[in-house]
Amino acid sequence: MLGRDVARAAREVGHEPVVLARAELDICDREAVERACIEHYPGAVINCAAWTNVDGAEEHEAEATEVNGRGAGNVAAAAAAVGASVVHPSTDYVFDGTNEEGYVEADAVDPISGYGRSKLAGEREVAAANPRHWIVRSSWLFGVNGRNFVDTMLGLAQDRDEVVVVRDQVGCPTYTGHLAAGLVRLIDREDHGVHHMAGGGRCSWYDFAVEIFRQAGVECRVLSMTSDMLDRPAPRPPFSVLISEREHPVLLPDWQEGLADYLAERAEAQVGA
Ligand SMILES: NC(=O)c1ccc[n+]([C@@H]2O[C@H](COP(=O)([O-])OP(=O)(O)OC[C@H]3O[C@@H](n4cnc5c(N)ncnc54)[C@H](OP(=O)(O)O)[C@@H]3O)[C@@H](O)[C@H]2O)c1
């Protein structure tokens, strides 16, 4: 989902991205990653490959960590070996979600799920392997190239007139088109390290659903529930608002604007299909 938008955002500002899908490059294959970096000799590598099945990572944490930890380290190290910097997307799931003030870059991490632990392993591998890294924590992504919450809500509304959504998880929905442009901006900068970069503002999944139907002009009642009523394998951080305390943060538009841009792009894609 994010990878395709990153490729587009890079082209839009004049870069010539080499885009490798999983079938062309498995990031767990260290030698293959090294060969790819030697062949393409990039100035920067943006690693959008990851194990993103949050619930699946509870039962398969070792496999998730192989991709999100060791695989991420392979990419960062291979980039370093050819003098390239690395941009590494990470997640709000590295936090436990108990800080209702929101999280800044320096806050203590404490993941509560297998996925969160695997992504934290990746942050550490990347930082150790390549000093020219940007570890970019983002959250609640939605974009036209992947299944996401907005799609799910609009799909449900096609054959029912009410949905039930959790109200006790608060975060920052982020449109991948906006995040991708932000990630690409980083590669011309020198402020390496951890960055928080998510859609501006904050909301609960319930608020998000209400706004989705409002903006899409869809009649569907939204009822609320609490997370404990959803019996999901992986716990989610209840409050994971990402804030940046960097001097010059890359600020993304508010999540409502992200939603509007996403819905416009989705409508265009449907006309073109
Ligand atoms: N989605 C969110 O809400 C969210 C929130 C915060 C951060 N992030 C982070 O943002 C990044 C992008 O996420 P996304 O939502 O765009 O995920 P996505 O749509 O699931 O894309 C991940 C891609 O990685 C590929 N992949 C998996 N294992 C691989 C391997 N060993 N080698 C090469 N490619 C591999 C997947 O291929 P297959 O499809 O073939 O498996 C898929 O194309 C990830 O780092 C994720 O942790 C996501």
The ligand as a Gaussian input file, in Angstrom:
#p B3LYP/6-31G(d) Opt

LIG

0 1
 N       -0.835000      -0.219000       7.559000
 C       -0.723000       0.545000       8.640000
 O       -1.710000       0.968000       9.251000
 C        0.662000       0.937000       9.123000
 C        0.753000       1.786000      10.230000
 C        2.019000       2.198000      10.664000
 C        3.146000       1.762000       9.993000
 N        3.038000       0.924000       8.949000
 C        4.277000       0.489000       8.281000
 O        4.299000       1.014000       6.970000
 C        5.007000       0.132000       6.100000
 C        4.184000      -0.187000       4.880000
 O        2.979000      -0.803000       5.292000
 P        1.767000      -1.102000       4.287000
 O        0.538000      -0.849000       5.045000
 O        2.011000      -0.452000       2.974000
 O        1.936000      -2.678000       4.149000
 P        1.510000      -3.692000       3.011000
 O        0.499000      -3.103000       2.095000
 O        1.181000      -4.975000       3.701000
 O        2.858000      -3.860000       2.200000
 C        3.936000      -4.577000       2.698000
 C        4.616000      -5.210000       1.513000
 O        5.778000      -5.909000       1.968000
 C        5.868000      -7.110000       1.220000
 N        6.711000      -8.076000       1.907000
 C        6.411000      -8.852000       2.969000
 N        7.471000      -9.628000       3.292000
 C        8.453000      -9.327000       2.411000
 C        9.775000      -9.795000       2.214000
 N       10.307000     -10.749000       3.000000
 N       10.509000      -9.255000       1.222000
 C        9.993000      -8.308000       0.418000
 N        8.730000      -7.826000       0.531000
 C        7.987000      -8.340000       1.531000
 C        4.429000      -7.551000       1.086000
 O        4.310000      -8.491000       0.053000
 P        3.076000      -9.562000       0.082000
 O        1.839000      -8.735000      -0.044000
 O        3.375000     -10.419000      -1.071000
 O        3.165000     -10.246000       1.405000
 C        3.747000      -6.231000       0.771000
 O        3.812000      -5.952000      -0.608000
 C        5.381000      -1.072000       6.969000
 O        6.679000      -0.896000       7.462000
 C        4.386000      -1.007000       8.124000
 O        4.899000      -1.630000       9.286000
 C        1.822000       0.505000       8.482000

